[in-house]
Structure formats: C-alpha cells, structure tokens
Amino acid sequence: MNLVTPTELARIIESHTGEPFTRQAVHKAINEGLIPFVLQGKKKLVDLDNPHVQGYIRDDNRQREQAKKKDTSK
C-alpha cells in the first residue's frame, strides 16, 4: 500500500494534469465515492496503488472537472 493524504493526491493530480487541483476537490470526490480511501485513526488516506485511484489520476473526465468546478474554496 502506498498511502497518501488528500493534499498529496491533489498535488499529484495537479502535477500530472498541469492544472490546479485542490484538496477540497479530492475530499469531495472521496465523499462522493469516486476515490476509495482507508481510515487510519480519524484520517482518510488514499492508496496510490489502487487501480481506481490510478484511473482517477489519469482520467481527465467530467467527474474530476465537475469536482473542480463545484469546489467553493476559492
């Protein structure tokens, strides 16, 4: 298992796509069930080795774009 925080995942997505991506958008995707997570104590962590997570990072589909657009942290 290669566990990272939502903040680290947002940075990975941003570096992969070249576009800004926030940890709030990652949390939203986790809460909507788009990104699987594991709990360690009270922290939600994402396994980078999970094929669903890898697909989410690679796939610049509408779901990820919608998560970015609905992010109200700006």
C-alpha positions as CSV (number, residue, x, y, z in Angstrom):
1,M,0.0,0.0,0.0
2,N,1.2,3.4,-0.9
3,L,-1.0,5.7,1.3
4,V,-1.1,9.5,0.7
5,T,-3.2,12.3,2.2
6,P,-5.8,14.1,0.1
7,T,-3.5,17.1,-0.1
8,E,-0.7,14.9,-1.5
9,L,-3.1,13.4,-4.0
10,A,-4.2,16.9,-5.1
11,R,-0.6,17.7,-5.8
12,I,-0.1,14.5,-7.8
13,I,-3.2,15.2,-9.9
14,E,-2.0,18.8,-10.4
15,S,1.5,17.7,-11.5
16,H,0.0,15.1,-13.8
17,T,-2.5,17.4,-15.5
18,G,-0.7,20.7,-15.3
19,E,-3.9,22.3,-14.0
20,P,-4.7,23.5,-10.4
21,F,-6.5,20.9,-8.3
22,T,-7.4,21.4,-4.6
23,R,-7.5,19.1,-1.7
24,Q,-11.2,20.2,-1.2
25,A,-11.9,18.7,-4.6
26,V,-10.2,15.5,-3.6
27,H,-12.3,15.4,-0.4
28,K,-15.4,15.9,-2.4
29,A,-14.5,13.0,-4.8
30,I,-13.8,10.8,-1.7
31,N,-17.2,11.7,-0.2
32,E,-19.0,11.0,-3.5
33,G,-17.3,7.6,-3.7
34,L,-15.2,8.4,-6.7
35,I,-11.9,7.8,-4.9
36,P,-11.7,4.9,-2.5
37,F,-9.9,5.6,0.9
38,V,-8.8,3.9,4.0
39,L,-9.1,5.2,7.5
40,Q,-6.1,5.4,9.8
41,G,-7.4,6.7,13.0
42,K,-9.5,9.7,12.0
43,K,-7.5,10.4,8.8
44,K,-8.7,9.5,5.4
45,L,-5.9,8.2,3.3
46,V,-5.8,7.2,-0.4
47,D,-3.9,4.2,-1.7
48,L,-2.0,5.2,-4.8
49,D,-1.6,1.6,-5.8
50,N,-5.4,1.1,-6.1
51,P,-6.4,0.9,-9.8
52,H,-9.5,3.1,-9.2
53,V,-7.2,5.9,-7.8
54,Q,-4.8,5.5,-10.7
55,G,-7.7,5.7,-13.1
56,Y,-8.9,8.9,-11.4
57,I,-5.4,10.5,-11.7
58,R,-5.1,9.6,-15.4
59,D,-8.6,10.2,-16.4
60,D,-9.5,13.9,-17.1
61,N,-13.2,13.1,-17.4
62,R,-16.2,15.1,-16.4
63,Q,-16.3,13.8,-12.9
64,R,-13.0,15.3,-12.0
65,E,-13.8,18.5,-13.8
66,Q,-17.1,18.8,-12.0
67,A,-15.4,18.3,-8.7
68,K,-13.1,21.2,-9.6
69,K,-15.9,23.5,-10.7
70,K,-18.0,22.8,-7.6
71,D,-15.1,23.4,-5.3
72,T,-16.1,26.6,-3.4
73,S,-12.8,27.1,-1.5
74,K,-11.7,29.9,-3.8
